[in-house]
Amino acid sequence: MTDLDLLHFEQLKKDVQAQYLKEYTPSYDDISKWKGIDIIYFQEDLRKKAKGNISEKSFYTYFKNSPVTKLPRIDMLNLLSIYAGYDSWYEFKKQHLFAGELLQDDEDLKDNELKELEKTVSASLDLPKDDDLPKKQEFKTPENSDLQKSIPENQLITKNSETEKNSLAEAEKPKKNFFRKNVWAIVTTILVILTGLLGFKDAIFQKTYVYCFTDADRNLSIQREIEIKVIKENESPILYRIKPGECFRYATKDKNLKMQISSPFYEYLEVNRNLENAPEEETIELKPDDYKMALYYFSTKDVKGENSQEQNDLITQKRRQLENRISNNAVITQVYDSDIYGLETLDKEDYITLVTTPTTSLKNLNVIEMKTDNKGKIVSIKFKISANENNK
């Protein structure tokens, strides 16, 4: 990547903006100010014209910041270039050359391959020549004529004397050395066992309890994410997130268990258990919140009819149902993947407009949290439209 590539990318962003403004009128002409419904419409047009998609996170990373400090992946560069009317990223750069800029058609050697090539060349240049190789040193064995001239009988007498001395020394070793060595081995073994028991006492003495969750009305496994807070005395709550259809497994040596259970479409439940007499496996029923389920159904309901009149009727019906169930003062928050633009607040009308617009993004709408008042009106919604760059 070069500085010229970054400048080319800034040019490409302007071409993409100009291409979109030919047919649409967003909230702002400047693409860096787009958000919410503008981004969704742009994603739809990108899928339609370039047969590809970029996530909201990628949009916020590369379009909200100008100038950027790093390039997107080559597949995203090609996708945006095709949307702007070019065959590829290379073709776009070729038609927007700066003064003195040259493009290489063959960029086969990458940085890592060049480094390997340099290592190979350096190794070949550093090989030692024959003259520089260390010479093998020759050692001469000193001759000992005295050993050859020694008398065989004297050698036998010397060996026998040394053998007798070694036998006497071994016989005189105190027997307590053998006992002392065994005592230390036994003590060491006992210490290792005790250390192991102390280190794994929690794993040895604790029990694992399994809690599964079913829909109280349908008697089926809960197919939504469940949040469980385990409350311990004098400790902060421990949060667990249980995937749809899975059970909660909790290992503990405590005698009591307190859980706070919540799910986007089910009523809040607090569970207390005395674990001394509790079963190791248990099924807990969660009561559905009909108001929350109805709002989710109407938010994601398809409004595509056979003709424009039927589609308009479905949209009108959907808007009426949502307006009746959402409070006028509801706090509605959309969560993004981006680290810079993490949250965006919508009012009631903006939310209804968003979910009644017939786009494929609604298939990825996930409700994170929903709250109702005493009259059953929705007063708080937190949702997220999941990113899916492979959605075409």
Secondary structure by P-SEA (a helix, b strand, c coil): ccaaaaaaaaaaaaaaaaaaaccccccccccccccaaaaaaaaaaaaacccccccaaaaaaccccccccccccaaaaaaaaaaaccccaaaaaaacccccbbbbccccccaaaaaaaaaaaaaaaacccccccccbbbbbcccccccccccaaaaaaaaaaaaaaaaaaaaaccaaaaaaaaaaaaaaaaaaaaaaaaaacccccbbbbbbbbbcccccccccbbbbbbbbbccccbbbbbbcccbbbbbbccccbbbbbbbcccccbbbbbbccccccccbbbbbbbcaaaaaaaaaaacccccccaaaaaaaaaaaaaaaaaccccbbbbbbbbccccccbbbbcaaaaaaaaaccccccccccccbbbbcccccccbbbbbbccccccc
